Amino acid sequence: MLNGVGFLIILGCVFGSFIMAGGKMDIVLHALPHEMMAIGGASIGAFIVANSMATVKSAGKGLARAFKGGRWKDSDYRDLLTLMFGLLSTFKKGGATAIEPHLDKPEESPIFSRYPRLLKDHHLTEFIADYLRMMTVNFEDPHQIAEAMDNDMEKHHHEELMPQHALQAMADGLPAIGIVAAVLGVIKTMGSIDQPTEVLGAMIGGALVGTFLGVLLAYCLVGPLAAKLLEIVDADAKPFQIVKTAIVAHAQGQPTQVAIEIARRMTPSSYAPTFQQLETALDEAKNELNAVPA
């Protein structure tokens, strides 16, 4: 929704100012189809040449993600903290025997199943299960755990950013591709140099539409979408940092509720539950944990 409003403002102000200044839209509209074909075709072709098929496919999902926005809401962060509280409390009370059934089949776990939105994030669920499972086999050195989790998060973040890097590279190249289209227009104009001045003026104006489109698409469409995707990918990486903080604090011997409070402080400020809100959620989680069969 917000993206659509932004694009309407861009188009309205750019073309509105052109029309108000006495510009003739018929020249732009006449040149638009073939200039767009040259710029769009060259951009897409270069994009395919420069990237692997996996990146090309993920770029489409990345664009959809940029329009859809981030996945995480206020309640999701609160749920993540209470989920970690439930898992770490179970681990602390019952050890490997108590926690392993929840890690082996999270979709059947009474702890995980309370949070269906989190359970749908398969990578996050696997991340939590894998590192808690490591701790059940005496992988409890906090420094080793932190380093392993950092490496895992870095790898995942790099993979998530590949479509964003590809889109940003496309945005960086669009102005130059617009110049290519404009030069072709100038070549065409030079072939009609014997035409009247008004005809040549319209042809040169049409050629300059290529430069205009290249710059407009780069800085007002593809570039902003790439920047939005970067923001979303960075935001969606925050939950992994929260999980890491909670598990490392637990490995350091902190009480479970203290570990969760430390993790709460890693939550983005605009989404973080207050201390009182988290305490209320944890009290409810404690009651639910007492009802879970041992």
VOGU-3710 file (C-alpha; in Angstrom, 3 decimals, decimal comma):
1> mlngvgflii> 0,000/0,000/0,000  2,712/2,446/1,025  4,764/1,571/-2,052  1,778/2,323/-4,294  1,286/5,722/-2,660  4,952/6,508/-3,197  4,879/5,555/-6,869  1,727/7,625/-7,446  3,460/10,648/-5,896  6,511/10,086/-8,115
11> lgcvfgsfim> 4,535/9,795/-11,345  2,117/12,573/-10,443  4,823/15,074/-9,548  7,227/14,178/-12,377  4,712/14,204/-15,228  2,502/16,821/-13,579  5,358/19,289/-13,419  6,268/18,478/-17,044  2,719/19,182/-18,222  2,409/22,328/-16,084
21> aggkmdivlh> 5,605/23,653/-17,632  4,106/23,252/-21,105  5,641/19,924/-22,012  4,021/17,852/-24,740  3,102/14,390/-23,535  2,489/13,163/-27,095  6,264/13,113/-27,719  6,853/11,083/-24,568  3,982/8,698/-25,267  5,076/8,186/-28,870
31> alphemmaig> 8,640/7,281/-27,822  7,687/5,350/-24,706  6,947/1,873/-26,197  10,155/1,397/-28,176  12,365/3,145/-25,609  10,888/0,958/-22,866  11,424/-2,122/-25,031  15,097/-1,247/-25,498  15,736/-0,351/-21,850  13,585/-3,068/-20,308
41> gasigafiva> 14,844/-5,770/-22,639  18,499/-4,842/-22,199  18,098/-4,625/-18,416  16,388/-7,990/-18,105  18,870/-9,618/-20,485  21,836/-8,213/-18,547  20,199/-9,307/-15,286  19,906/-12,888/-16,561  23,515/-12,902/-17,813  24,905/-11,489/-14,569
51> nsmatvksag> 23,105/-13,823/-12,146  22,548/-17,514/-11,557  19,130/-19,004/-12,231  18,567/-19,360/-8,479  19,177/-15,631/-8,008  16,934/-14,754/-10,962  14,097/-16,791/-9,452  14,633/-15,407/-5,964  14,668/-11,842/-7,341  11,001/-12,210/-8,282
61> kglarafkgg> 10,219/-13,332/-4,738  12,333/-10,452/-3,466  10,265/-7,915/-5,415  7,074/-9,424/-4,014  8,630/-9,251/-0,566  9,494/-5,569/-1,055  5,849/-4,814/-1,871  4,475/-7,018/0,888  6,734/-5,665/3,628  8,340/-7,345/6,626
71> rwkdsdyrdl> 6,832/-10,445/8,199  7,394/-9,581/11,840  4,844/-7,807/14,036  4,890/-6,706/17,682  3,103/-9,864/18,799  5,587/-12,067/16,922  8,527/-10,756/18,941  6,623/-11,306/22,183  5,714/-14,819/21,040  9,331/-15,554/20,124
81> ltlmfgllst> 10,520/-14,543/23,583  7,858/-16,660/25,295  8,666/-19,588/22,983  12,326/-19,386/23,956  11,307/-19,168/27,608  9,240/-22,323/27,262  11,996/-24,257/25,493  14,806/-23,135/27,796  12,700/-23,770/30,918  11,911/-27,274/29,694
91> fkkggataie> 15,586/-27,880/28,935  16,688/-26,612/32,340  14,154/-28,688/34,266  14,266/-31,967/32,349  17,505/-31,878/30,365  17,965/-33,551/26,981  15,253/-36,133/27,595  12,600/-33,452/28,087  13,590/-31,110/25,253  14,441/-33,541/22,432
101> phldkpeesp> 10,829/-34,490/21,513  10,070/-30,790/20,946  13,160/-30,395/18,741  12,713/-33,561/16,687  9,154/-32,716/15,610  8,439/-29,028/16,274  5,123/-29,217/14,400  3,899/-31,744/16,987  5,386/-29,964/19,981  2,849/-28,470/22,416
111> ifsryprllk> 5,336/-25,620/23,001  5,974/-24,738/19,344  2,358/-25,291/18,305  1,187/-22,381/20,470  2,884/-20,062/17,999  1,748/-21,056/14,479  3,167/-17,928/12,825  6,621/-18,713/14,184  6,269/-22,368/13,237  5,698/-21,326/9,613
121> dhhltefiad> 9,174/-19,762/9,535  10,952/-23,041/8,843  14,462/-21,621/8,842  14,013/-19,951/12,238  12,423/-23,098/13,677  15,313/-25,231/12,400  17,809/-22,687/13,730  16,309/-22,906/17,228  16,019/-26,692/17,165  19,529/-27,276/15,809
131> ylrmmtvnfe> 21,334/-25,201/18,430  19,290/-26,459/21,340  19,978/-29,977/20,079  23,702/-29,197/20,007  23,493/-28,204/23,662  22,007/-31,602/24,495  25,273/-33,221/23,367  27,425/-31,099/25,689  28,049/-28,330/23,174  27,740/-25,811/25,993
141> dphqiaeamd> 30,734/-23,486/25,655  29,066/-20,063/25,235  31,872/-18,794/23,006  31,659/-21,798/20,685  27,884/-21,515/20,500  28,028/-17,775/19,791  30,643/-18,233/17,054  28,738/-21,091/15,405  25,481/-19,136/15,477  27,148/-15,999/14,095
151> ndmekhhhee> 28,579/-17,999/11,190  25,194/-19,579/10,487  23,396/-16,224/10,605  26,013/-14,609/8,372  25,623/-17,339/5,769  21,834/-17,140/5,822  21,888/-13,332/5,675  24,262/-13,402/2,708  21,935/-15,775/0,841  18,905/-13,638/1,680
161> lmpqhalqam> 20,671/-10,543/0,332  21,598/-12,028/-3,059  18,349/-10,867/-4,762  18,788/-7,426/-3,210  22,345/-7,102/-4,516  21,188/-8,192/-7,973  18,359/-5,626/-8,018  20,681/-2,880/-6,809  23,176/-3,728/-9,556  20,326/-3,516/-12,075
171> adglpaigiv> 19,364/-0,093/-10,699  22,974/1,092/-10,972  23,099/0,067/-14,641  19,753/1,499/-15,763  20,962/5,102/-16,362  23,695/3,823/-18,691  21,217/1,584/-20,521  18,968/4,628/-20,898  21,866/6,421/-22,584  22,267/3,471/-24,968
181> aavlgviktm> 18,610/3,836/-25,976  19,032/7,601/-26,312  22,094/7,204/-28,547  20,125/4,908/-30,837  17,492/7,638/-31,055  20,139/10,208/-31,952  21,519/7,874/-34,655  18,020/7,584/-36,060  17,707/11,401/-36,000  21,005/11,829/-37,844
191> gsidqptevl> 19,615/9,638/-40,598  16,794/12,166/-41,066  18,874/15,325/-40,890  17,224/16,668/-44,046  13,808/16,842/-42,339  12,210/20,124/-41,173  13,228/21,559/-37,789  9,971/20,609/-36,043  10,383/16,980/-37,154  13,994/16,848/-35,968
201> gamiggalvg> 12,995/18,447/-32,648  10,377/15,760/-32,034  12,866/13,016/-32,941  15,542/14,401/-30,586  12,924/14,772/-27,848  11,914/11,148/-28,369  15,552/10,066/-28,133  15,972/11,884/-24,823  13,019/9,907/-23,441  15,454/6,969/-23,245
211> tflgvllayc> 17,790/8,853/-20,915  14,816/10,055/-18,890  13,385/6,552/-18,510  16,722/5,037/-17,520  17,226/7,573/-14,735  13,577/7,454/-13,614  13,507/3,653/-13,407  16,862/3,527/-11,619  16,245/6,110/-8,912  12,462/6,066/-8,571
221> lvgplaakll> 11,544/2,394/-9,073  14,199/-0,330/-8,993  16,594/1,484/-6,636  13,936/2,240/-3,995  12,594/-1,328/-4,188  16,126/-2,680/-3,684  16,562/-0,375/-0,682  13,212/-1,507/0,731  14,185/-5,156/0,286  17,468/-4,511/2,141
231> eivdadakpf> 15,539/-2,977/5,025  13,156/-5,956/5,138  15,942/-8,561/5,003  17,810/-6,789/7,814  14,619/-6,580/9,894  13,784/-10,253/9,336  17,282/-11,180/10,579  16,627/-9,664/14,035  14,762/-12,723/15,400  17,850/-14,876/14,829
241> qivktaivah> 19,896/-12,444/16,912  17,265/-12,631/19,680  17,389/-16,449/19,653  21,180/-16,380/19,755  21,199/-13,980/22,704  18,768/-16,141/24,700  20,632/-19,405/24,031  24,078/-17,945/24,767  22,823/-16,371/28,013  21,358/-19,752/28,972
251> aqgqptqvai> 24,687/-21,441/28,188  26,419/-18,893/30,425  24,325/-20,124/33,323  21,895/-17,226/33,529  18,443/-17,950/35,012  15,948/-18,555/32,221  13,909/-15,418/32,879  17,095/-13,324/32,971  18,226/-14,841/29,652  14,892/-13,892/28,098
261> eiarrmtpss> 15,114/-10,367/29,490  18,586/-9,993/27,961  17,149/-11,205/24,646  14,238/-8,740/24,953  16,753/-5,904/24,907  17,897/-7,077/21,466  14,365/-6,603/20,071  13,966/-3,568/17,739  12,719/-0,639/19,824  9,544/-0,113/17,801
271> yaptfqqlet> 8,511/-3,758/18,320  9,913/-4,609/21,735  7,418/-5,544/24,458  7,812/-3,658/27,709  9,189/-5,387/30,781  5,670/-5,630/32,216  4,189/-6,978/28,968  6,846/-9,655/28,754  6,448/-10,558/32,414  2,714/-11,053/31,899
281> aldeakneln> 3,340/-13,221/28,815  5,919/-15,300/30,705  3,536/-15,845/33,614  0,975/-17,203/31,154  3,667/-19,379/29,570  4,610/-20,784/32,990  1,024/-21,809/33,629  0,809/-23,470/30,219  4,123/-25,263/30,757  2,838/-26,739/34,009
291> avpa> -0,026/-28,218/31,997  2,320/-29,892/29,469  2,808/-33,623/30,168  6,319/-34,442/31,314
//
